[in-house]
C-alpha cells in the first residue's frame, strides 16, 4: 500500500468564499505544471458533466474520505399553503440528491469548528 500523501493546506476560495469551477481549474493548473488553465478547466467541466450524468441515471457517487452523493426519492406528503394556512395541499413526490459526509471529514470539521468560529 502506498503511503498517504500529506494534504496540502486548503486554498482560499473565491472572493465570496465559494469554490468555483474556475478556481478549481486555476488550482489544478498550479498543482500540475504540465496543465494549462484551459486544459484544467476542461477536466473540471468534464468531471462535473460525468457526475451530473451519473446522478441523472439514478446512481450514487462515492468519494472515499469525502462523502457520498445519493439520489433519493421523497414520498408525496401533505403540506400547507403558506399564504392560506387553512388550505391543505399534497406535495408531490420528487427526486433530489443528498450528500452524506464521510466520517473522517465530519470528524475533521468538528475538530476544526471551534477554531473557525473564534
Secondary structure, DSSP 8 states (H G I E B T S, - for coil): -------------STTS---HHHHHHHHHHH-TTS-HHHHHHHHHHHHHHHHHHHHTT--EEETTTEEEEEEEE--EEEE-SSSTT-EEEE--EEEEEEEE-HHHHHHHHHHHHHHT-
